[in-house]
Amino acid sequence: MNQVKNVATAMSNGNFTLRADSNQPGEIGELGQAINDLAADLDRSISALMTERNRLRQILDNLSEGIIAVN
């Protein structure tokens, strides 16, 4: 159970590379698998957001004309 807690703590600090042992019997293994799935989903989502942010930043940085934002 401590390993699952350590993985969850790492995730809360932005580290999505650690994985819990999902081979444990019963609910602990299910919890470990759920944590692993969540970490993988968050890693993919954050990577996609960073890619999009970088793409938009490149577009804005390379504009030769100004932009006016209106709400």
N, CA, C and O atoms as a CHARMM CRD file, in Angstrom:
* protein
*
  284
    1    1 MET  N      0.83200  -1.19900   0.00000 PROA 1      0.00000
    2    1 MET  CA     0.00000   0.00000   0.00000 PROA 1      0.00000
    3    1 MET  C      0.86800   1.25000   0.00000 PROA 1      0.00000
    4    1 MET  O      0.48600   2.27300  -0.56900 PROA 1      0.00000
    5    2 ASN  N      2.02600   1.17400   0.63100 PROA 2      0.00000
    6    2 ASN  CA     2.92700   2.32600   0.67900 PROA 2      0.00000
    7    2 ASN  C      3.38900   2.72600  -0.71600 PROA 2      0.00000
    8    2 ASN  O      3.55900   3.91000  -1.00500 PROA 2      0.00000
    9    3 GLN  N      3.59200   1.72900  -1.58400 PROA 3      0.00000
   10    3 GLN  CA     4.05800   2.02300  -2.93600 PROA 3      0.00000
   11    3 GLN  C      2.99700   2.81800  -3.69600 PROA 3      0.00000
   12    3 GLN  O      3.33500   3.75400  -4.42100 PROA 3      0.00000
   13    4 VAL  N      1.72600   2.46300  -3.54100 PROA 4      0.00000
   14    4 VAL  CA     0.64100   3.18300  -4.20700 PROA 4      0.00000
   15    4 VAL  C      0.62200   4.62900  -3.72500 PROA 4      0.00000
   16    4 VAL  O      0.44300   5.55400  -4.51600 PROA 4      0.00000
   17    5 LYS  N      0.80800   4.81400  -2.42300 PROA 5      0.00000
   18    5 LYS  CA     0.84800   6.17000  -1.85300 PROA 5      0.00000
   19    5 LYS  C      2.01900   6.95700  -2.42800 PROA 5      0.00000
   20    5 LYS  O      1.87400   8.13600  -2.74800 PROA 5      0.00000
   21    6 ASN  N      3.16400   6.32500  -2.56100 PROA 6      0.00000
   22    6 ASN  CA     4.34500   7.00200  -3.11300 PROA 6      0.00000
   23    6 ASN  C      4.11100   7.41700  -4.56500 PROA 6      0.00000
   24    6 ASN  O      4.52000   8.50300  -4.97400 PROA 6      0.00000
   25    7 VAL  N      3.45500   6.55500  -5.34200 PROA 7      0.00000
   26    7 VAL  CA     3.16300   6.88600  -6.73400 PROA 7      0.00000
   27    7 VAL  C      2.18000   8.05300  -6.79200 PROA 7      0.00000
   28    7 VAL  O      2.36000   8.97600  -7.58700 PROA 7      0.00000
   29    8 ALA  N      1.13500   8.02000  -5.95000 PROA 8      0.00000
   30    8 ALA  CA     0.16100   9.10800  -5.91300 PROA 8      0.00000
   31    8 ALA  C      0.82400  10.42200  -5.50100 PROA 8      0.00000
   32    8 ALA  O      0.50500  11.47700  -6.04900 PROA 8      0.00000
   33    9 THR  N      1.73100  10.36100  -4.55100 PROA 9      0.00000
   34    9 THR  CA     2.45500  11.56900  -4.11700 PROA 9      0.00000
   35    9 THR  C      3.32200  12.10300  -5.25000 PROA 9      0.00000
   36    9 THR  O      3.36800  13.31100  -5.48300 PROA 9      0.00000
   37   10 ALA  N      4.00400  11.21500  -5.94900 PROA 10     0.00000
   38   10 ALA  CA     4.83000  11.64300  -7.08500 PROA 10     0.00000
   39   10 ALA  C      3.96100  12.30000  -8.15300 PROA 10     0.00000
   40   10 ALA  O      4.35200  13.30900  -8.74100 PROA 10     0.00000
   41   11 MET  N      2.78600  11.73200  -8.40400 PROA 11     0.00000
   42   11 MET  CA     1.87900  12.31200  -9.40000 PROA 11     0.00000
   43   11 MET  C      1.43600  13.70800  -8.98300 PROA 11     0.00000
   44   11 MET  O      1.33600  14.60500  -9.82000 PROA 11     0.00000
   45   12 SER  N      1.17000  13.89500  -7.69800 PROA 12     0.00000
   46   12 SER  CA     0.73900  15.21600  -7.23300 PROA 12     0.00000
   47   12 SER  C      1.84700  16.25100  -7.38100 PROA 12     0.00000
   48   12 SER  O      1.58200  17.45300  -7.39100 PROA 12     0.00000
   49   13 ASN  N      3.08600  15.78600  -7.49400 PROA 13     0.00000
   50   13 ASN  CA     4.22800  16.67300  -7.70500 PROA 13     0.00000
   51   13 ASN  C      4.61500  16.78900  -9.18100 PROA 13     0.00000
   52   13 ASN  O      5.63100  17.39800  -9.51700 PROA 13     0.00000
   53   14 GLY  N      3.79700  16.19800 -10.06000 PROA 14     0.00000
   54   14 GLY  CA     4.04700  16.32200 -11.50000 PROA 14     0.00000
   55   14 GLY  C      4.87400  15.21200 -12.10400 PROA 14     0.00000
   56   14 GLY  O      5.21600  15.27600 -13.28500 PROA 14     0.00000
   57   15 ASN  N      5.20300  14.20200 -11.33300 PROA 15     0.00000
   58   15 ASN  CA     5.99300  13.07900 -11.84800 PROA 15     0.00000
   59   15 ASN  C      5.04000  11.94000 -12.20800 PROA 15     0.00000
   60   15 ASN  O      4.48300  11.28700 -11.32500 PROA 15     0.00000
   61   16 PHE  N      4.85600  11.70600 -13.50600 PROA 16     0.00000
   62   16 PHE  CA     3.93600  10.67500 -13.96800 PROA 16     0.00000
   63   16 PHE  C      4.67000   9.45000 -14.50100 PROA 16     0.00000
   64   16 PHE  O      4.08900   8.64800 -15.23200 PROA 16     0.00000
   65   17 THR  N      5.93300   9.30200 -14.14200 PROA 17     0.00000
   66   17 THR  CA     6.72600   8.18600 -14.65700 PROA 17     0.00000
   67   17 THR  C      6.69100   6.96200 -13.75500 PROA 17     0.00000
   68   17 THR  O      6.93600   5.84700 -14.21600 PROA 17     0.00000
   69   18 LEU  N      6.38800   7.15600 -12.47700 PROA 18     0.00000
   70   18 LEU  CA     6.35900   6.02400 -11.55100 PROA 18     0.00000
   71   18 LEU  C      5.10100   5.20800 -11.75700 PROA 18     0.00000
   72   18 LEU  O      4.06400   5.74200 -12.15000 PROA 18     0.00000
   73   19 ARG  N      5.19200   3.90500 -11.49000 PROA 19     0.00000
   74   19 ARG  CA     4.04000   3.01400 -11.60300 PROA 19     0.00000
   75   19 ARG  C      3.93100   2.17800 -10.33300 PROA 19     0.00000
   76   19 ARG  O      4.92900   1.79400  -9.72300 PROA 19     0.00000
   77   20 ALA  N      2.69300   1.91400  -9.96200 PROA 20     0.00000
   78   20 ALA  CA     2.41300   1.08600  -8.79100 PROA 20     0.00000
   79   20 ALA  C      2.38800  -0.38100  -9.20700 PROA 20     0.00000
   80   20 ALA  O      2.19100  -0.70200 -10.37900 PROA 20     0.00000
   81   21 ASP  N      2.58800  -1.25500  -8.24500 PROA 21     0.00000
   82   21 ASP  CA     2.53600  -2.69600  -8.49300 PROA 21     0.00000
   83   21 ASP  C      1.07200  -3.12200  -8.54800 PROA 21     0.00000
   84   21 ASP  O      0.39500  -3.18900  -7.52200 PROA 21     0.00000
   85   22 SER  N      0.59700  -3.40600  -9.74700 PROA 22     0.00000
   86   22 SER  CA    -0.80600  -3.79500  -9.92400 PROA 22     0.00000
   87   22 SER  C     -0.99100  -5.30300  -9.80600 PROA 22     0.00000
   88   22 SER  O     -2.09600  -5.80500 -10.01600 PROA 22     0.00000
   89   23 ASN  N      0.06400  -6.03100  -9.47500 PROA 23     0.00000
   90   23 ASN  CA    -0.01400  -7.48000  -9.33000 PROA 23     0.00000
   91   23 ASN  C     -0.42500  -7.92100  -7.92500 PROA 23     0.00000
   92   23 ASN  O     -0.54300  -9.11600  -7.65800 PROA 23     0.00000
   93   24 GLN  N     -0.64000  -6.96100  -7.03500 PROA 24     0.00000
   94   24 GLN  CA    -1.07200  -7.29700  -5.67800 PROA 24     0.00000
   95   24 GLN  C     -2.49900  -7.85900  -5.72900 PROA 24     0.00000
   96   24 GLN  O     -3.27800  -7.48000  -6.60300 PROA 24     0.00000
   97   25 PRO  N     -2.84000  -8.74300  -4.81800 PROA 25     0.00000
   98   25 PRO  CA    -4.18500  -9.32500  -4.84700 PROA 25     0.00000
   99   25 PRO  C     -5.26400  -8.33800  -4.38800 PROA 25     0.00000
  100   25 PRO  O     -5.01200  -7.45700  -3.56600 PROA 25     0.00000
  101   26 GLY  N     -6.43900  -8.50300  -4.92500 PROA 26     0.00000
  102   26 GLY  CA    -7.60900  -7.76500  -4.45100 PROA 26     0.00000
  103   26 GLY  C     -7.60400  -6.29800  -4.78800 PROA 26     0.00000
  104   26 GLY  O     -7.09700  -5.87100  -5.82500 PROA 26     0.00000
  105   27 GLU  N     -8.18900  -5.53300  -3.87600 PROA 27     0.00000
  106   27 GLU  CA    -8.39800  -4.10500  -4.09700 PROA 27     0.00000
  107   27 GLU  C     -7.09900  -3.31600  -4.21700 PROA 27     0.00000
  108   27 GLU  O     -7.05300  -2.30200  -4.91400 PROA 27     0.00000
  109   28 ILE  N     -6.05500  -3.76700  -3.55300 PROA 28     0.00000
  110   28 ILE  CA    -4.76700  -3.06500  -3.63800 PROA 28     0.00000
  111   28 ILE  C     -4.24300  -3.12800  -5.06800 PROA 28     0.00000
  112   28 ILE  O     -3.76000  -2.12300  -5.58900 PROA 28     0.00000
  113   29 GLY  N     -4.32900  -4.27900  -5.70400 PROA 29     0.00000
  114   29 GLY  CA    -3.90500  -4.40800  -7.09600 PROA 29     0.00000
  115   29 GLY  C     -4.77700  -3.58400  -8.02800 PROA 29     0.00000
  116   29 GLY  O     -4.28100  -2.97400  -8.97500 PROA 29     0.00000
  117   30 GLU  N     -6.08700  -3.56800  -7.75500 PROA 30     0.00000
  118   30 GLU  CA    -7.00900  -2.76300  -8.56700 PROA 30     0.00000
  119   30 GLU  C     -6.70700  -1.27700  -8.40700 PROA 30     0.00000
  120   30 GLU  O     -6.73300  -0.52000  -9.37700 PROA 30     0.00000
  121   31 LEU  N     -6.42300  -0.87000  -7.18100 PROA 31     0.00000
  122   31 LEU  CA    -6.05500   0.52100  -6.92300 PROA 31     0.00000
  123   31 LEU  C     -4.75300   0.86900  -7.63100 PROA 31     0.00000
  124   31 LEU  O     -4.62600   1.94300  -8.22000 PROA 31     0.00000
  125   32 GLY  N     -3.79300  -0.03700  -7.57200 PROA 32     0.00000
  126   32 GLY  CA    -2.52700   0.18600  -8.27100 PROA 32     0.00000
  127   32 GLY  C     -2.73400   0.35000  -9.76100 PROA 32     0.00000
  128   32 GLY  O     -2.12900   1.23000 -10.37500 PROA 32     0.00000
  129   33 GLN  N     -3.58200  -0.48500 -10.35900 PROA 33     0.00000
  130   33 GLN  CA    -3.86200  -0.38100 -11.78800 PROA 33     0.00000
  131   33 GLN  C     -4.56800   0.92400 -12.11700 PROA 33     0.00000
  132   33 GLN  O     -4.26300   1.56000 -13.12500 PROA 33     0.00000
  133   34 ALA  N     -5.51800   1.33000 -11.26500 PROA 34     0.00000
  134   34 ALA  CA    -6.22800   2.59200 -11.48800 PROA 34     0.00000
  135   34 ALA  C     -5.26200   3.78000 -11.42400 PROA 34     0.00000
  136   34 ALA  O     -5.35400   4.70500 -12.23200 PROA 34     0.00000
  137   35 ILE  N     -4.34200   3.74800 -10.46700 PROA 35     0.00000
  138   35 ILE  CA    -3.33400   4.81100 -10.34500 PROA 35     0.00000
  139   35 ILE  C     -2.44700   4.82500 -11.58900 PROA 35     0.00000
  140   35 ILE  O     -2.13400   5.89200 -12.11800 PROA 35     0.00000
  141   36 ASN  N     -2.04600   3.65200 -12.05100 PROA 36     0.00000
  142   36 ASN  CA    -1.20800   3.57000 -13.25100 PROA 36     0.00000
  143   36 ASN  C     -1.93800   4.11200 -14.47600 PROA 36     0.00000
  144   36 ASN  O     -1.35100   4.83500 -15.28100 PROA 36     0.00000
  145   37 ASP  N     -3.21800   3.76400 -14.62200 PROA 37     0.00000
  146   37 ASP  CA    -4.00700   4.26600 -15.74400 PROA 37     0.00000
  147   37 ASP  C     -4.14000   5.78200 -15.68100 PROA 37     0.00000
  148   37 ASP  O     -4.01800   6.46900 -16.69500 PROA 37     0.00000
  149   38 LEU  N     -4.38900   6.29400 -14.48500 PROA 38     0.00000
  150   38 LEU  CA    -4.51200   7.73800 -14.29500 PROA 38     0.00000
  151   38 LEU  C     -3.20800   8.44800 -14.63800 PROA 38     0.00000
  152   38 LEU  O     -3.21800   9.49000 -15.29200 PROA 38     0.00000
  153   39 ALA  N     -2.09400   7.88900 -14.20000 PROA 39     0.00000
  154   39 ALA  CA    -0.78600   8.49200 -14.49000 PROA 39     0.00000
  155   39 ALA  C     -0.53200   8.52500 -15.99100 PROA 39     0.00000
  156   39 ALA  O     -0.03900   9.52500 -16.51200 PROA 39     0.00000
  157   40 ALA  N     -0.86100   7.45200 -16.68600 PROA 40     0.00000
  158   40 ALA  CA    -0.64800   7.40300 -18.13700 PROA 40     0.00000
  159   40 ALA  C     -1.54800   8.40900 -18.84700 PROA 40     0.00000
  160   40 ALA  O     -1.10400   9.10100 -19.76400 PROA 40     0.00000
  161   41 ASP  N     -2.81200   8.49200 -18.42700 PROA 41     0.00000
  162   41 ASP  CA    -3.74000   9.44800 -19.04000 PROA 41     0.00000
  163   41 ASP  C     -3.29100  10.89300 -18.80800 PROA 41     0.00000
  164   41 ASP  O     -3.32000  11.71300 -19.72600 PROA 41     0.00000
  165   42 LEU  N     -2.88100  11.19600 -17.58800 PROA 42     0.00000
  166   42 LEU  CA    -2.40700  12.55500 -17.28100 PROA 42     0.00000
  167   42 LEU  C     -1.14900  12.89700 -18.06200 PROA 42     0.00000
  168   42 LEU  O     -1.00200  14.01600 -18.55100 PROA 42     0.00000
  169   43 ASP  N     -0.24500  11.94000 -18.17800 PROA 43     0.00000
  170   43 ASP  CA     0.98900  12.16800 -18.92700 PROA 43     0.00000
  171   43 ASP  C      0.67800  12.48600 -20.38400 PROA 43     0.00000
  172   43 ASP  O      1.25800  13.41100 -20.95300 PROA 43     0.00000
  173   44 ARG  N     -0.23900  11.72100 -20.99700 PROA 44     0.00000
  174   44 ARG  CA    -0.61900  11.98000 -22.38500 PROA 44     0.00000
  175   44 ARG  C     -1.29600  13.34300 -22.52800 PROA 44     0.00000
  176   44 ARG  O     -0.99600  14.09000 -23.45900 PROA 44     0.00000
  177   45 SER  N     -2.20300  13.66500 -21.61400 PROA 45     0.00000
  178   45 SER  CA    -2.92200  14.93900 -21.68600 PROA 45     0.00000
  179   45 SER  C     -1.98000  16.12700 -21.53300 PROA 45     0.00000
  180   45 SER  O     -2.07100  17.09900 -22.28200 PROA 45     0.00000
  181   46 ILE  N     -1.08800  16.04400 -20.57300 PROA 46     0.00000
  182   46 ILE  CA    -0.14700  17.14500 -20.34400 PROA 46     0.00000
  183   46 ILE  C      0.80600  17.28300 -21.52100 PROA 46     0.00000
  184   46 ILE  O      1.14100  18.40000 -21.91400 PROA 46     0.00000
  185   47 SER  N      1.24400  16.17900 -22.08400 PROA 47     0.00000
  186   47 SER  CA     2.11800  16.23700 -23.25900 PROA 47     0.00000
  187   47 SER  C      1.40300  16.89500 -24.43900 PROA 47     0.00000
  188   47 SER  O      1.98900  17.71600 -25.14500 PROA 47     0.00000
  189   48 ALA  N      0.13600  16.53400 -24.65000 PROA 48     0.00000
  190   48 ALA  CA    -0.63500  17.13200 -25.74300 PROA 48     0.00000
  191   48 ALA  C     -0.83400  18.62200 -25.52100 PROA 48     0.00000
  192   48 ALA  O     -0.73500  19.40700 -26.46400 PROA 48     0.00000
  193   49 LEU  N     -1.11100  19.01600 -24.29500 PROA 49     0.00000
  194   49 LEU  CA    -1.27400  20.43800 -23.98700 PROA 49     0.00000
  195   49 LEU  C      0.02100  21.21800 -24.19200 PROA 49     0.00000
  196   49 LEU  O     -0.00100  22.33600 -24.70800 PROA 49     0.00000
  197   50 MET  N      1.13200  20.64300 -23.79500 PROA 50     0.00000
  198   50 MET  CA     2.41400  21.31800 -23.97200 PROA 50     0.00000
  199   50 MET  C      2.76400  21.44100 -25.45300 PROA 50     0.00000
  200   50 MET  O      3.30600  22.46000 -25.88200 PROA 50     0.00000
  201   51 THR  N      2.45900  20.41400 -26.22600 PROA 51     0.00000
  202   51 THR  CA     2.70500  20.47300 -27.66400 PROA 51     0.00000
  203   51 THR  C      1.88200  21.58300 -28.29200 PROA 51     0.00000
  204   51 THR  O      2.39300  22.35800 -29.10100 PROA 51     0.00000
  205   52 GLU  N      0.61600  21.66400 -27.92500 PROA 52     0.00000
  206   52 GLU  CA    -0.26100  22.71300 -28.46100 PROA 52     0.00000
  207   52 GLU  C      0.19700  24.09900 -28.01200 PROA 52     0.00000
  208   52 GLU  O      0.19400  25.04300 -28.80300 PROA 52     0.00000
  209   53 ARG  N      0.59000  24.22000 -26.74800 PROA 53     0.00000
  210   53 ARG  CA     1.09100  25.50600 -26.25600 PROA 53     0.00000
  211   53 ARG  C      2.32000  25.94500 -27.04600 PROA 53     0.00000
  212   53 ARG  O      2.43200  27.10800 -27.43400 PROA 53     0.00000
  213   54 ASN  N      3.24100  25.01000 -27.28400 PROA 54     0.00000
  214   54 ASN  CA     4.45500  25.34100 -28.03200 PROA 54     0.00000
  215   54 ASN  C      4.13500  25.72200 -29.47300 PROA 54     0.00000
  216   54 ASN  O      4.76000  26.62100 -30.03700 PROA 54     0.00000
  217   55 ARG  N      3.15500  25.03400 -30.06900 PROA 55     0.00000
  218   55 ARG  CA     2.75500  25.35400 -31.43400 PROA 55     0.00000
  219   55 ARG  C      2.17600  26.76700 -31.50000 PROA 55     0.00000
  220   55 ARG  O      2.52500  27.54700 -32.38600 PROA 55     0.00000
  221   56 LEU  N      1.29700  27.08700 -30.56400 PROA 56     0.00000
  222   56 LEU  CA     0.70200  28.42700 -30.53900 PROA 56     0.00000
  223   56 LEU  C      1.74800  29.49500 -30.23700 PROA 56     0.00000
  224   56 LEU  O      1.70300  30.59000 -30.79900 PROA 56     0.00000
  225   57 ARG  N      2.67500  29.18300 -29.36400 PROA 57     0.00000
  226   57 ARG  CA     3.73400  30.14100 -29.03800 PROA 57     0.00000
  227   57 ARG  C      4.58700  30.43500 -30.27500 PROA 57     0.00000
  228   57 ARG  O      4.95500  31.58500 -30.51500 PROA 57     0.00000
  229   58 GLN  N      4.90000  29.40000 -31.06000 PROA 58     0.00000
  230   58 GLN  CA     5.67500  29.60100 -32.28800 PROA 58     0.00000
  231   58 GLN  C      4.91400  30.47000 -33.28100 PROA 58     0.00000
  232   58 GLN  O      5.49700  31.33900 -33.92900 PROA 58     0.00000
  233   59 ILE  N      3.61700  30.23200 -33.39600 PROA 59     0.00000
  234   59 ILE  CA     2.80600  31.03800 -34.30600 PROA 59     0.00000
  235   59 ILE  C      2.83800  32.49500 -33.87200 PROA 59     0.00000
  236   59 ILE  O      3.07600  33.38400 -34.68900 PROA 59     0.00000
  237   60 LEU  N      2.60100  32.74000 -32.59600 PROA 60     0.00000
  238   60 LEU  CA     2.57300  34.12400 -32.10500 PROA 60     0.00000
  239   60 LEU  C      3.93800  34.79000 -32.18500 PROA 60     0.00000
  240   60 LEU  O      4.02800  35.97300 -32.51400 PROA 60     0.00000
  241   61 ASP  N      4.98500  34.06000 -31.89500 PROA 61     0.00000
  242   61 ASP  CA     6.32800  34.63000 -31.92900 PROA 61     0.00000
  243   61 ASP  C      6.76600  34.99000 -33.34500 PROA 61     0.00000
  244   61 ASP  O      7.59200  35.88300 -33.52900 PROA 61     0.00000
  245   62 ASN  N      6.21700  34.30200 -34.34800 PROA 62     0.00000
  246   62 ASN  CA     6.64900  34.53000 -35.72100 PROA 62     0.00000
  247   62 ASN  C      5.71000  35.43000 -36.51400 PROA 62     0.00000
  248   62 ASN  O      5.88600  35.59300 -37.72100 PROA 62     0.00000
  249   63 LEU  N      4.72600  36.00900 -35.86100 PROA 63     0.00000
  250   63 LEU  CA     3.83900  36.93800 -36.55500 PROA 63     0.00000
  251   63 LEU  C      4.56600  38.24800 -36.81000 PROA 63     0.00000
  252   63 LEU  O      5.26500  38.76400 -35.93800 PROA 63     0.00000
  253   64 SER  N      4.39900  38.77000 -37.99100 PROA 64     0.00000
  254   64 SER  CA     5.02100  40.05400 -38.29700 PROA 64     0.00000
  255   64 SER  C      4.06800  41.22300 -38.02300 PROA 64     0.00000
  256   64 SER  O      4.48000  42.38300 -38.02600 PROA 64     0.00000
  257   65 GLU  N      2.80900  40.90700 -37.78800 PROA 65     0.00000
  258   65 GLU  CA     1.81000  41.93200 -37.47300 PROA 65     0.00000
  259   65 GLU  C      1.32800  41.73100 -36.04600 PROA 65     0.00000
  260   65 GLU  O      1.49900  40.66100 -35.46200 PROA 65     0.00000
  261   66 GLY  N      0.72500  42.77200 -35.49600 PROA 66     0.00000
  262   66 GLY  CA     0.22500  42.69600 -34.13500 PROA 66     0.00000
  263   66 GLY  C     -1.10300  41.95000 -34.06000 PROA 66     0.00000
  264   66 GLY  O     -1.75600  41.69700 -35.07200 PROA 66     0.00000
  265   67 ILE  N     -1.47800  41.61000 -32.84700 PROA 67     0.00000
  266   67 ILE  CA    -2.76100  40.93400 -32.58600 PROA 67     0.00000
  267   67 ILE  C     -3.49400  41.72700 -31.51900 PROA 67     0.00000
  268   67 ILE  O     -2.90700  42.16800 -30.53100 PROA 67     0.00000
  269   68 ILE  N     -4.77300  41.89500 -31.74000 PROA 68     0.00000
  270   68 ILE  CA    -5.62100  42.54700 -30.73100 PROA 68     0.00000
  271   68 ILE  C     -6.59100  41.49200 -30.22100 PROA 68     0.00000
  272   68 ILE  O     -7.29500  40.85800 -31.00700 PROA 68     0.00000
  273   69 ALA  N     -6.62800  41.30700 -28.93000 PROA 69     0.00000
  274   69 ALA  CA    -7.56000  40.35400 -28.32100 PROA 69     0.00000
  275   69 ALA  C     -8.73600  41.13700 -27.75700 PROA 69     0.00000
  276   69 ALA  O     -8.55300  42.09100 -27.00200 PROA 69     0.00000
  277   70 VAL  N     -9.94000  40.73000 -28.12700 PROA 70     0.00000
  278   70 VAL  CA   -11.14700  41.39700 -27.66400 PROA 70     0.00000
  279   70 VAL  C    -12.02300  40.36300 -26.98300 PROA 70     0.00000
  280   70 VAL  O    -12.21200  39.25400 -27.48300 PROA 70     0.00000
  281   71 ASN  N    -12.55100  40.74800 -25.83500 PROA 71     0.00000
  282   71 ASN  CA   -13.42100  39.84300 -25.10700 PROA 71     0.00000
  283   71 ASN  C    -14.86000  40.27100 -25.26400 PROA 71     0.00000
  284   71 ASN  O    -15.75800  39.62800 -24.71900 PROA 71     0.00000
